[in-house]
Amino acid sequence: MAQAEETRHFSVHARHVDAHHARTLEERSFEAAAVAYVEDLHELGDEHEISVIVREVDSGHERCFRIDLDSGETSSCG
């Protein structure tokens, strides 16, 4: 039986807003936290893409992801 990955705590916010608007999520990876954050957004207007900052709460490590809202494709910010 394969051992399941443990969930970790992440703080996630859209790149264009202040970090104090972040949401705390429990997910298995940085990527999963980014996607979960975007899935919960209700109003994105006419945007076809969003960039989000994901910070692992325990370690403080941050990563930025660009998510295409039409295809769901996720890539690292440049």
PDB file with SEQRES, HELIX, SHEET and CRYST1 records, atoms N, CA, C and O in Angstrom:
SEQRES   1 A   78  MET ALA GLN ALA GLU GLU THR ARG HIS PHE SER VAL HIS          
SEQRES   2 A   78  ALA ARG HIS VAL ASP ALA HIS HIS ALA ARG THR LEU GLU          
SEQRES   3 A   78  GLU ARG SER PHE GLU ALA ALA ALA VAL ALA TYR VAL GLU          
SEQRES   4 A   78  ASP LEU HIS GLU LEU GLY ASP GLU HIS GLU ILE SER VAL          
SEQRES   5 A   78  ILE VAL ARG GLU VAL ASP SER GLY HIS GLU ARG CYS PHE          
SEQRES   6 A   78  ARG ILE ASP LEU ASP SER GLY GLU THR SER SER CYS GLY          
HELIX    1 AA1 ALA A   19  HIS A   21  5                                   3    
HELIX    2 AA2 PHE A   30  ASP A   40  1                                  11    
SHEET    1 AA1 5 ARG A  23  GLU A  27  0                                        
SHEET    2 AA1 5 ARG A   8  ALA A  14 -1                                        
SHEET    3 AA1 5 GLU A  49  GLU A  56 -1                                        
SHEET    4 AA1 5 GLU A  62  ASP A  68 -1                                        
SHEET    5 AA1 5 THR A  74  SER A  76 -1                                        
CRYST1    1.000    1.000    1.000  90.00  90.00  90.00 P 1           1          
ATOM      1  N   MET A   1       0.844  -1.186   0.000  1.00  0.00           N  
ATOM      2  CA  MET A   1       0.000   0.000   0.000  1.00  0.00           C  
ATOM      3  C   MET A   1       0.890   1.250   0.000  1.00  0.00           C  
ATOM      4  O   MET A   1       1.797   1.360   0.825  1.00  0.00           O  
ATOM      5  N   ALA A   2       0.641   2.172  -0.901  1.00  0.00           N  
ATOM      6  CA  ALA A   2       1.434   3.394  -1.022  1.00  0.00           C  
ATOM      7  C   ALA A   2       1.082   4.350   0.103  1.00  0.00           C  
ATOM      8  O   ALA A   2      -0.080   4.469   0.492  1.00  0.00           O  
ATOM      9  N   GLN A   3       2.085   5.023   0.618  1.00  0.00           N  
ATOM     10  CA  GLN A   3       1.866   5.984   1.685  1.00  0.00           C  
ATOM     11  C   GLN A   3       1.366   7.289   1.079  1.00  0.00           C  
ATOM     12  O   GLN A   3       1.972   7.816   0.146  1.00  0.00           O  
ATOM     13  N   ALA A   4       0.270   7.807   1.603  1.00  0.00           N  
ATOM     14  CA  ALA A   4      -0.318   9.049   1.097  1.00  0.00           C  
ATOM     15  C   ALA A   4       0.530  10.239   1.532  1.00  0.00           C  
ATOM     16  O   ALA A   4       1.093  10.253   2.627  1.00  0.00           O  
ATOM     17  N   GLU A   5       0.610  11.220   0.671  1.00  0.00           N  
ATOM     18  CA  GLU A   5       1.320  12.455   1.015  1.00  0.00           C  
ATOM     19  C   GLU A   5       0.526  13.201   2.079  1.00  0.00           C  
ATOM     20  O   GLU A   5      -0.705  13.204   2.064  1.00  0.00           O  
ATOM     21  N   GLU A   6       1.237  13.827   2.993  1.00  0.00           N  
ATOM     22  CA  GLU A   6       0.582  14.618   4.021  1.00  0.00           C  
ATOM     23  C   GLU A   6       0.226  15.988   3.468  1.00  0.00           C  
ATOM     24  O   GLU A   6       0.909  16.522   2.595  1.00  0.00           O  
ATOM     25  N   THR A   7      -0.857  16.543   3.994  1.00  0.00           N  
ATOM     26  CA  THR A   7      -1.208  17.899   3.595  1.00  0.00           C  
ATOM     27  C   THR A   7      -0.358  18.891   4.381  1.00  0.00           C  
ATOM     28  O   THR A   7       0.081  18.620   5.499  1.00  0.00           O  
ATOM     29  N   ARG A   8      -0.145  20.033   3.768  1.00  0.00           N  
ATOM     30  CA  ARG A   8       0.623  21.108   4.382  1.00  0.00           C  
ATOM     31  C   ARG A   8      -0.221  22.372   4.354  1.00  0.00           C  
ATOM     32  O   ARG A   8      -1.183  22.458   3.591  1.00  0.00           O  
ATOM     33  N   HIS A   9       0.123  23.337   5.164  1.00  0.00           N  
ATOM     34  CA  HIS A   9      -0.600  24.603   5.204  1.00  0.00           C  
ATOM     35  C   HIS A   9       0.069  25.599   4.258  1.00  0.00           C  
ATOM     36  O   HIS A   9       1.285  25.790   4.290  1.00  0.00           O  
ATOM     37  N   PHE A  10      -0.746  26.222   3.424  1.00  0.00           N  
ATOM     38  CA  PHE A  10      -0.274  27.220   2.472  1.00  0.00           C  
ATOM     39  C   PHE A  10      -1.091  28.501   2.620  1.00  0.00           C  
ATOM     40  O   PHE A  10      -2.284  28.462   2.922  1.00  0.00           O  
ATOM     41  N   SER A  11      -0.441  29.614   2.406  1.00  0.00           N  
ATOM     42  CA  SER A  11      -1.092  30.911   2.330  1.00  0.00           C  
ATOM     43  C   SER A  11      -1.043  31.319   0.860  1.00  0.00           C  
ATOM     44  O   SER A  11       0.032  31.361   0.263  1.00  0.00           O  
ATOM     45  N   VAL A  12      -2.198  31.618   0.278  1.00  0.00           N  
ATOM     46  CA  VAL A  12      -2.271  31.889  -1.165  1.00  0.00           C  
ATOM     47  C   VAL A  12      -3.024  33.202  -1.404  1.00  0.00           C  
ATOM     48  O   VAL A  12      -4.066  33.458  -0.801  1.00  0.00           O  
ATOM     49  N   HIS A  13      -2.472  34.020  -2.290  1.00  0.00           N  
ATOM     50  CA  HIS A  13      -3.171  35.231  -2.695  1.00  0.00           C  
ATOM     51  C   HIS A  13      -2.853  35.551  -4.151  1.00  0.00           C  
ATOM     52  O   HIS A  13      -1.814  35.156  -4.680  1.00  0.00           O  
ATOM     53  N   ALA A  14      -3.763  36.270  -4.778  1.00  0.00           N  
ATOM     54  CA  ALA A  14      -3.528  36.722  -6.152  1.00  0.00           C  
ATOM     55  C   ALA A  14      -2.367  37.705  -6.131  1.00  0.00           C  
ATOM     56  O   ALA A  14      -2.230  38.503  -5.203  1.00  0.00           O  
ATOM     57  N   ARG A  15      -1.543  37.640  -7.153  1.00  0.00           N  
ATOM     58  CA  ARG A  15      -0.335  38.479  -7.213  1.00  0.00           C  
ATOM     59  C   ARG A  15      -0.657  39.968  -7.212  1.00  0.00           C  
ATOM     60  O   ARG A  15       0.134  40.774  -6.722  1.00  0.00           O  
ATOM     61  N   HIS A  16      -1.805  40.334  -7.753  1.00  0.00           N  
ATOM     62  CA  HIS A  16      -2.162  41.745  -7.870  1.00  0.00           C  
ATOM     63  C   HIS A  16      -2.824  42.330  -6.615  1.00  0.00           C  
ATOM     64  O   HIS A  16      -3.197  43.503  -6.615  1.00  0.00           O  
ATOM     65  N   VAL A  17      -2.976  41.536  -5.546  1.00  0.00           N  
ATOM     66  CA  VAL A  17      -3.557  42.047  -4.301  1.00  0.00           C  
ATOM     67  C   VAL A  17      -2.559  41.884  -3.158  1.00  0.00           C  
ATOM     68  O   VAL A  17      -1.610  41.106  -3.262  1.00  0.00           O  
ATOM     69  N   ASP A  18      -2.774  42.615  -2.073  1.00  0.00           N  
ATOM     70  CA  ASP A  18      -1.884  42.547  -0.918  1.00  0.00           C  
ATOM     71  C   ASP A  18      -1.963  41.183  -0.238  1.00  0.00           C  
ATOM     72  O   ASP A  18      -2.997  40.517  -0.269  1.00  0.00           O  
ATOM     73  N   ALA A  19      -0.859  40.783   0.373  1.00  0.00           N  
ATOM     74  CA  ALA A  19      -0.765  39.486   1.034  1.00  0.00           C  
ATOM     75  C   ALA A  19      -1.747  39.349   2.189  1.00  0.00           C  
ATOM     76  O   ALA A  19      -2.100  38.227   2.553  1.00  0.00           O  
ATOM     77  N   HIS A  20      -2.199  40.448   2.775  1.00  0.00           N  
ATOM     78  CA  HIS A  20      -3.143  40.331   3.887  1.00  0.00           C  
ATOM     79  C   HIS A  20      -4.514  39.837   3.415  1.00  0.00           C  
ATOM     80  O   HIS A  20      -5.386  39.570   4.243  1.00  0.00           O  
ATOM     81  N   HIS A  21      -4.717  39.712   2.109  1.00  0.00           N  
ATOM     82  CA  HIS A  21      -5.948  39.144   1.555  1.00  0.00           C  
ATOM     83  C   HIS A  21      -5.791  37.655   1.268  1.00  0.00           C  
ATOM     84  O   HIS A  21      -6.652  37.053   0.626  1.00  0.00           O  
ATOM     85  N   ALA A  22      -4.709  37.062   1.735  1.00  0.00           N  
ATOM     86  CA  ALA A  22      -4.419  35.649   1.459  1.00  0.00           C  
ATOM     87  C   ALA A  22      -5.417  34.739   2.152  1.00  0.00           C  
ATOM     88  O   ALA A  22      -6.020  35.091   3.166  1.00  0.00           O  
ATOM     89  N   ARG A  23      -5.569  33.556   1.570  1.00  0.00           N  
ATOM     90  CA  ARG A  23      -6.389  32.509   2.165  1.00  0.00           C  
ATOM     91  C   ARG A  23      -5.460  31.389   2.591  1.00  0.00           C  
ATOM     92  O   ARG A  23      -4.492  31.083   1.896  1.00  0.00           O  
ATOM     93  N   THR A  24      -5.746  30.783   3.716  1.00  0.00           N  
ATOM     94  CA  THR A  24      -4.958  29.653   4.183  1.00  0.00           C  
ATOM     95  C   THR A  24      -5.654  28.376   3.753  1.00  0.00           C  
ATOM     96  O   THR A  24      -6.845  28.180   3.998  1.00  0.00           O  
ATOM     97  N   LEU A  25      -4.880  27.507   3.102  1.00  0.00           N  
ATOM     98  CA  LEU A  25      -5.424  26.251   2.579  1.00  0.00           C  
ATOM     99  C   LEU A  25      -4.563  25.079   3.016  1.00  0.00           C  
ATOM    100  O   LEU A  25      -3.363  25.237   3.242  1.00  0.00           O  
ATOM    101  N   GLU A  26      -5.163  23.913   3.136  1.00  0.00           N  
ATOM    102  CA  GLU A  26      -4.428  22.675   3.389  1.00  0.00           C  
ATOM    103  C   GLU A  26      -4.432  21.867   2.106  1.00  0.00           C  
ATOM    104  O   GLU A  26      -5.489  21.447   1.634  1.00  0.00           O  
ATOM    105  N   GLU A  27      -3.257  21.648   1.543  1.00  0.00           N  
ATOM    106  CA  GLU A  27      -3.124  20.886   0.299  1.00  0.00           C  
ATOM    107  C   GLU A  27      -1.856  20.064   0.353  1.00  0.00           C  
ATOM    108  O   GLU A  27      -1.065  20.199   1.287  1.00  0.00           O  
ATOM    109  N   ARG A  28      -1.651  19.210  -0.644  1.00  0.00           N  
ATOM    110  CA  ARG A  28      -0.489  18.335  -0.695  1.00  0.00           C  
ATOM    111  C   ARG A  28       0.736  18.980  -1.353  1.00  0.00           C  
ATOM    112  O   ARG A  28       1.862  18.537  -1.130  1.00  0.00           O  
ATOM    113  N   SER A  29       0.520  20.035  -2.172  1.00  0.00           N  
ATOM    114  CA  SER A  29       1.625  20.647  -2.906  1.00  0.00           C  
ATOM    115  C   SER A  29       1.345  22.124  -3.173  1.00  0.00           C  
ATOM    116  O   SER A  29       0.219  22.598  -3.027  1.00  0.00           O  
ATOM    117  N   PHE A  30       2.396  22.835  -3.568  1.00  0.00           N  
ATOM    118  CA  PHE A  30       2.240  24.234  -3.961  1.00  0.00           C  
ATOM    119  C   PHE A  30       1.234  24.358  -5.105  1.00  0.00           C  
ATOM    120  O   PHE A  30       0.358  25.223  -5.083  1.00  0.00           O  
ATOM    121  N   GLU A  31       1.369  23.483  -6.106  1.00  0.00           N  
ATOM    122  CA  GLU A  31       0.499  23.532  -7.282  1.00  0.00           C  
ATOM    123  C   GLU A  31      -0.961  23.288  -6.907  1.00  0.00           C  
ATOM    124  O   GLU A  31      -1.855  23.984  -7.387  1.00  0.00           O  
ATOM    125  N   ALA A  32      -1.196  22.303  -6.052  1.00  0.00           N  
ATOM    126  CA  ALA A  32      -2.566  21.994  -5.625  1.00  0.00           C  
ATOM    127  C   ALA A  32      -3.178  23.169  -4.877  1.00  0.00           C  
ATOM    128  O   ALA A  32      -4.367  23.449  -5.028  1.00  0.00           O  
ATOM    129  N   ALA A  33      -2.372  23.863  -4.068  1.00  0.00           N  
ATOM    130  CA  ALA A  33      -2.867  25.031  -3.340  1.00  0.00           C  
ATOM    131  C   ALA A  33      -3.229  26.158  -4.309  1.00  0.00           C  
ATOM    132  O   ALA A  33      -4.238  26.838  -4.118  1.00  0.00           O  
ATOM    133  N   ALA A  34      -2.413  26.359  -5.345  1.00  0.00           N  
ATOM    134  CA  ALA A  34      -2.696  27.402  -6.346  1.00  0.00           C  
ATOM    135  C   ALA A  34      -4.002  27.121  -7.062  1.00  0.00           C  
ATOM    136  O   ALA A  34      -4.827  28.019  -7.230  1.00  0.00           O  
ATOM    137  N   VAL A  35      -4.194  25.886  -7.482  1.00  0.00           N  
ATOM    138  CA  VAL A  35      -5.413  25.512  -8.213  1.00  0.00           C  
ATOM    139  C   VAL A  35      -6.639  25.612  -7.303  1.00  0.00           C  
ATOM    140  O   VAL A  35      -7.683  26.107  -7.727  1.00  0.00           O  
ATOM    141  N   ALA A  36      -6.520  25.148  -6.059  1.00  0.00           N  
ATOM    142  CA  ALA A  36      -7.641  25.225  -5.119  1.00  0.00           C  
ATOM    143  C   ALA A  36      -8.060  26.671  -4.879  1.00  0.00           C  
ATOM    144  O   ALA A  36      -9.252  26.965  -4.789  1.00  0.00           O  
ATOM    145  N   TYR A  37      -7.094  27.570  -4.775  1.00  0.00           N  
ATOM    146  CA  TYR A  37      -7.389  28.984  -4.582  1.00  0.00           C  
ATOM    147  C   TYR A  37      -8.190  29.526  -5.771  1.00  0.00           C  
ATOM    148  O   TYR A  37      -9.207  30.194  -5.584  1.00  0.00           O  
ATOM    149  N   VAL A  38      -7.738  29.242  -6.971  1.00  0.00           N  
ATOM    150  CA  VAL A  38      -8.408  29.748  -8.171  1.00  0.00           C  
ATOM    151  C   VAL A  38      -9.799  29.140  -8.322  1.00  0.00           C  
ATOM    152  O   VAL A  38     -10.729  29.829  -8.742  1.00  0.00           O  
ATOM    153  N   GLU A  39      -9.953  27.871  -7.987  1.00  0.00           N  
ATOM    154  CA  GLU A  39     -11.259  27.224  -8.091  1.00  0.00           C  
ATOM    155  C   GLU A  39     -12.287  27.875  -7.180  1.00  0.00           C  
ATOM    156  O   GLU A  39     -13.480  27.850  -7.483  1.00  0.00           O  
ATOM    157  N   ASP A  40     -11.844  28.459  -6.066  1.00  0.00           N  
ATOM    158  CA  ASP A  40     -12.755  29.100  -5.120  1.00  0.00           C  
ATOM    159  C   ASP A  40     -13.092  30.543  -5.467  1.00  0.00           C  
ATOM    160  O   ASP A  40     -14.003  31.116  -4.869  1.00  0.00           O  
ATOM    161  N   LEU A  41     -12.381  31.147  -6.419  1.00  0.00           N  
ATOM    162  CA  LEU A  41     -12.670  32.526  -6.810  1.00  0.00           C  
ATOM    163  C   LEU A  41     -13.983  32.577  -7.572  1.00  0.00           C  
ATOM    164  O   LEU A  41     -14.271  31.716  -8.403  1.00  0.00           O  
ATOM    165  N   HIS A  42     -14.768  33.595  -7.273  1.00  0.00           N  
ATOM    166  CA  HIS A  42     -16.068  33.698  -7.928  1.00  0.00           C  
ATOM    167  C   HIS A  42     -16.113  34.773  -8.995  1.00  0.00           C  
ATOM    168  O   HIS A  42     -16.803  34.614 -10.002  1.00  0.00           O  
ATOM    169  N   GLU A  43     -15.397  35.855  -8.797  1.00  0.00           N  
ATOM    170  CA  GLU A  43     -15.426  36.952  -9.760  1.00  0.00           C  
ATOM    171  C   GLU A  43     -14.038  37.224 -10.313  1.00  0.00           C  
ATOM    172  O   GLU A  43     -13.172  37.741  -9.608  1.00  0.00           O  
ATOM    173  N   LEU A  44     -13.832  36.881 -11.549  1.00  0.00           N  
ATOM    174  CA  LEU A  44     -12.555  37.157 -12.200  1.00  0.00           C  
ATOM    175  C   LEU A  44     -12.716  38.106 -13.374  1.00  0.00           C  
ATOM    176  O   LEU A  44     -11.740  38.452 -14.039  1.00  0.00           O  
ATOM    177  N   GLY A  45     -13.942  38.525 -13.627  1.00  0.00           N  
ATOM    178  CA  GLY A  45     -14.168  39.444 -14.727  1.00  0.00           C  
ATOM    179  C   GLY A  45     -13.858  38.783 -16.060  1.00  0.00           C  
ATOM    180  O   GLY A  45     -14.162  37.609 -16.271  1.00  0.00           O  
ATOM    181  N   ASP A  46     -13.247  39.554 -16.959  1.00  0.00           N  
ATOM    182  CA  ASP A  46     -12.924  39.061 -18.293  1.00  0.00           C  
ATOM    183  C   ASP A  46     -11.503  38.515 -18.389  1.00  0.00           C  
ATOM    184  O   ASP A  46     -11.012  38.258 -19.488  1.00  0.00           O  
ATOM    185  N   GLU A  47     -10.848  38.338 -17.265  1.00  0.00           N  
ATOM    186  CA  GLU A  47      -9.473  37.849 -17.254  1.00  0.00           C  
ATOM    187  C   GLU A  47      -9.404  36.416 -17.765  1.00  0.00           C  
ATOM    188  O   GLU A  47     -10.290  35.606 -17.495  1.00  0.00           O  
ATOM    189  N   HIS A  48      -8.346  36.115 -18.504  1.00  0.00           N  
ATOM    190  CA  HIS A  48      -8.129  34.759 -19.006  1.00  0.00           C  
ATOM    191  C   HIS A  48      -6.965  34.092 -18.292  1.00  0.00           C  
ATOM    192  O   HIS A  48      -6.650  32.928 -18.539  1.00  0.00           O  
ATOM    193  N   GLU A  49      -6.328  34.852 -17.399  1.00  0.00           N  
ATOM    194  CA  GLU A  49      -5.146  34.354 -16.713  1.00  0.00           C  
ATOM    195  C   GLU A  49      -5.029  35.058 -15.358  1.00  0.00           C  
ATOM    196  O   GLU A  49      -5.414  36.218 -15.215  1.00  0.00           O  
ATOM    197  N   ILE A  50      -4.498  34.347 -14.380  1.00  0.00           N  
ATOM    198  CA  ILE A  50      -4.256  34.947 -13.070  1.00  0.00           C  
ATOM    199  C   ILE A  50      -2.926  34.415 -12.539  1.00  0.00           C  
ATOM    200  O   ILE A  50      -2.567  33.261 -12.777  1.00  0.00           O  
ATOM    201  N   SER A  51      -2.208  35.261 -11.825  1.00  0.00           N  
ATOM    202  CA  SER A  51      -0.975  34.847 -11.165  1.00  0.00           C  
ATOM    203  C   SER A  51      -1.231  34.838  -9.672  1.00  0.00           C  
ATOM    204  O   SER A  51      -1.824  35.770  -9.129  1.00  0.00           O  
ATOM    205  N   VAL A  52      -0.781  33.780  -9.009  1.00  0.00           N  
ATOM    206  CA  VAL A  52      -0.975  33.663  -7.567  1.00  0.00           C  
ATOM    207  C   VAL A  52       0.355  33.373  -6.882  1.00  0.00           C  
ATOM    208  O   VAL A  52       1.230  32.719  -7.449  1.00  0.00           O  
ATOM    209  N   ILE A  53       0.492  33.867  -5.662  1.00  0.00           N  
ATOM    210  CA  ILE A  53       1.658  33.625  -4.823  1.00  0.00           C  
ATOM    211  C   ILE A  53       1.253  32.589  -3.780  1.00  0.00           C  
ATOM    212  O   ILE A  53       0.268  32.767  -3.064  1.00  0.00           O  
ATOM    213  N   VAL A  54       2.020  31.510  -3.702  1.00  0.00           N  
ATOM    214  CA  VAL A  54       1.748  30.439  -2.745  1.00  0.00           C  
ATOM    215  C   VAL A  54       2.927  30.364  -1.780  1.00  0.00           C  
ATOM    216  O   VAL A  54       4.070  30.185  -2.201  1.00  0.00           O  
ATOM    217  N   ARG A  55       2.645  30.502  -0.486  1.00  0.00           N  
ATOM    218  CA  ARG A  55       3.691  30.437   0.540  1.00  0.00           C  
ATOM    219  C   ARG A  55       3.378  29.279   1.481  1.00  0.00           C  
ATOM    220  O   ARG A  55       2.278  29.193   2.027  1.00  0.00           O  
ATOM    221  N   GLU A  56       4.348  28.396   1.666  1.00  0.00           N  
ATOM    222  CA  GLU A  56       4.195  27.316   2.636  1.00  0.00           C  
ATOM    223  C   GLU A  56       4.355  27.936   4.017  1.00  0.00           C  
ATOM    224  O   GLU A  56       5.390  28.536   4.308  1.00  0.00           O  
ATOM    225  N   VAL A  57       3.356  27.800   4.862  1.00  0.00           N  
ATOM    226  CA  VAL A  57       3.337  28.477   6.149  1.00  0.00           C  
ATOM    227  C   VAL A  57       4.508  28.046   7.035  1.00  0.00           C  
ATOM    228  O   VAL A  57       5.164  28.899   7.633  1.00  0.00           O  
ATOM    229  N   ASP A  58       4.779  26.762   7.128  1.00  0.00           N  
ATOM    230  CA  ASP A  58       5.816  26.279   8.043  1.00  0.00           C  
ATOM    231  C   ASP A  58       7.234  26.676   7.626  1.00  0.00           C  
ATOM    232  O   ASP A  58       8.044  27.048   8.475  1.00  0.00           O  
ATOM    233  N   SER A  59       7.535  26.604   6.350  1.00  0.00           N  
ATOM    234  CA  SER A  59       8.900  26.876   5.894  1.00  0.00           C  
ATOM    235  C   SER A  59       9.113  28.315   5.419  1.00  0.00           C  
ATOM    236  O   SER A  59      10.238  28.813   5.425  1.00  0.00           O  
ATOM    237  N   GLY A  60       8.031  28.982   5.007  1.00  0.00           N  
ATOM    238  CA  GLY A  60       8.140  30.333   4.467  1.00  0.00           C  
ATOM    239  C   GLY A  60       8.509  30.372   2.990  1.00  0.00           C  
ATOM    240  O   GLY A  60       8.596  31.452   2.407  1.00  0.00           O  
ATOM    241  N   HIS A  61       8.728  29.203   2.371  1.00  0.00           N  
ATOM    242  CA  HIS A  61       9.062  29.171   0.939  1.00  0.00           C  
ATOM    243  C   HIS A  61       7.876  29.647   0.108  1.00  0.00           C  
ATOM    244  O   HIS A  61       6.723  29.322   0.390  1.00  0.00           O  
ATOM    245  N   GLU A  62       8.193  30.429  -0.926  1.00  0.00           N  
ATOM    246  CA  GLU A  62       7.154  30.964  -1.810  1.00  0.00           C  
ATOM    247  C   GLU A  62       7.400  30.547  -3.249  1.00  0.00           C  
ATOM    248  O   GLU A  62       8.537  30.383  -3.693  1.00  0.00           O  
ATOM    249  N   ARG A  63       6.303  30.383  -3.955  1.00  0.00           N  
ATOM    250  CA  ARG A  63       6.357  30.140  -5.401  1.00  0.00           C  
ATOM    251  C   ARG A  63       5.227  30.922  -6.047  1.00  0.00           C  
ATOM    252  O   ARG A  63       4.183  31.151  -5.436  1.00  0.00           O  
ATOM    253  N   CYS A  64       5.446  31.324  -7.284  1.00  0.00           N  
ATOM    254  CA  CYS A  64       4.443  32.056  -8.049  1.00  0.00           C  
ATOM    255  C   CYS A  64       3.993  31.196  -9.216  1.00  0.00           C  
ATOM    256  O   CYS A  64       4.814  30.577  -9.892  1.00  0.00           O  
ATOM    257  N   PHE A  65       2.680  31.157  -9.452  1.00  0.00           N  
ATOM    258  CA  PHE A  65       2.124  30.378 -10.544  1.00  0.00           C  
ATOM    259  C   PHE A  65       1.220  31.244 -11.399  1.00  0.00           C  
ATOM    260  O   PHE A  65       0.479  32.082 -10.885  1.00  0.00           O  
ATOM    261  N   ARG A  66       1.283  31.040 -12.696  1.00  0.00           N  
ATOM    262  CA  ARG A  66       0.394  31.669 -13.664  1.00  0.00           C  
ATOM    263  C   ARG A  66      -0.585  30.584 -14.112  1.00  0.00           C  
ATOM    264  O   ARG A  66      -0.170  29.515 -14.558  1.00  0.00           O  
ATOM    265  N   ILE A  67      -1.878  30.861 -13.994  1.00  0.00           N  
ATOM    266  CA  ILE A  67      -2.896  29.866 -14.318  1.00  0.00           C  
ATOM    267  C   ILE A  67      -3.772  30.394 -15.442  1.00  0.00           C  
ATOM    268  O   ILE A  67      -4.369  31.464 -15.328  1.00  0.00           O  
ATOM    269  N   ASP A  68      -3.843  29.635 -16.526  1.00  0.00           N  
ATOM    270  CA  ASP A  68      -4.712  29.957 -17.647  1.00  0.00           C  
ATOM    271  C   ASP A  68      -6.120  29.495 -17.270  1.00  0.00           C  
ATOM    272  O   ASP A  68      -6.359  28.301 -17.090  1.00  0.00           O  
ATOM    273  N   LEU A  69      -7.043  30.441 -17.152  1.00  0.00           N  
ATOM    274  CA  LEU A  69      -8.383  30.134 -16.693  1.00  0.00           C  
ATOM    275  C   LEU A  69      -9.217  29.408 -17.731  1.00  0.00           C  
ATOM    276  O   LEU A  69     -10.227  28.794 -17.388  1.00  0.00           O  
ATOM    277  N   ASP A  70      -8.815  29.466 -18.989  1.00  0.00           N  
ATOM    278  CA  ASP A  70      -9.553  28.753 -20.038  1.00  0.00           C  
ATOM    279  C   ASP A  70      -9.163  27.278 -20.092  1.00  0.00           C  
ATOM    280  O   ASP A  70     -10.020  26.401 -20.202  1.00  0.00           O  
ATOM    281  N   SER A  71      -7.864  27.019 -20.013  1.00  0.00           N  
ATOM    282  CA  SER A  71      -7.397  25.631 -20.161  1.00  0.00           C  
ATOM    283  C   SER A  71      -7.069  24.957 -18.837  1.00  0.00           C  
ATOM    284  O   SER A  71      -7.027  23.729 -18.759  1.00  0.00           O  
ATOM    285  N   GLY A  72      -6.833  25.757 -17.786  1.00  0.00           N  
ATOM    286  CA  GLY A  72      -6.424  25.203 -16.495  1.00  0.00           C  
ATOM    287  C   GLY A  72      -4.940  24.939 -16.410  1.00  0.00           C  
ATOM    288  O   GLY A  72      -4.460  24.457 -15.384  1.00  0.00           O  
ATOM    289  N   GLU A  73      -4.186  25.247 -17.481  1.00  0.00           N  
ATOM    290  CA  GLU A  73      -2.748  25.019 -17.502  1.00  0.00           C  
ATOM    291  C   GLU A  73      -2.062  25.927 -16.487  1.00  0.00           C  
ATOM    292  O   GLU A  73      -2.376  27.112 -16.378  1.00  0.00           O  
ATOM    293  N   THR A  74      -1.119  25.346 -15.747  1.00  0.00           N  
ATOM    294  CA  THR A  74      -0.401  26.066 -14.706  1.00  0.00           C  
ATOM    295  C   THR A  74       1.097  26.077 -15.027  1.00  0.00           C  
ATOM    296  O   THR A  74       1.670  25.049 -15.389  1.00  0.00           O  
ATOM    297  N   SER A  75       1.721  27.245 -14.891  1.00  0.00           N  
ATOM    298  CA  SER A  75       3.163  27.355 -15.103  1.00  0.00           C  
ATOM    299  C   SER A  75       3.747  28.308 -14.064  1.00  0.00           C  
ATOM    300  O   SER A  75       3.019  29.083 -13.444  1.00  0.00           O  
ATOM    301  N   SER A  76       5.051  28.245 -13.880  1.00  0.00           N  
ATOM    302  CA  SER A  76       5.718  29.163 -12.961  1.00  0.00           C  
ATOM    303  C   SER A  76       5.746  30.559 -13.547  1.00  0.00           C  
ATOM    304  O   SER A  76       5.846  30.727 -14.763  1.00  0.00           O  
ATOM    305  N   CYS A  77       5.659  31.570 -12.681  1.00  0.00           N  
ATOM    306  CA  CYS A  77       5.756  32.958 -13.141  1.00  0.00           C  
ATOM    307  C   CYS A  77       7.198  33.228 -13.566  1.00  0.00           C  
ATOM    308  O   CYS A  77       8.137  32.638 -13.031  1.00  0.00           O  
ATOM    309  N   GLY A  78       7.356  34.121 -14.528  1.00  0.00           N  
ATOM    310  CA  GLY A  78       8.686  34.483 -15.010  1.00  0.00           C  
ATOM    311  C   GLY A  78       9.303  35.617 -14.308  1.00  0.00           C  
ATOM    312  O   GLY A  78      10.425  36.008 -14.632  1.00  0.00           O  
TER     313      GLY A  78                                                      
END                                                                             
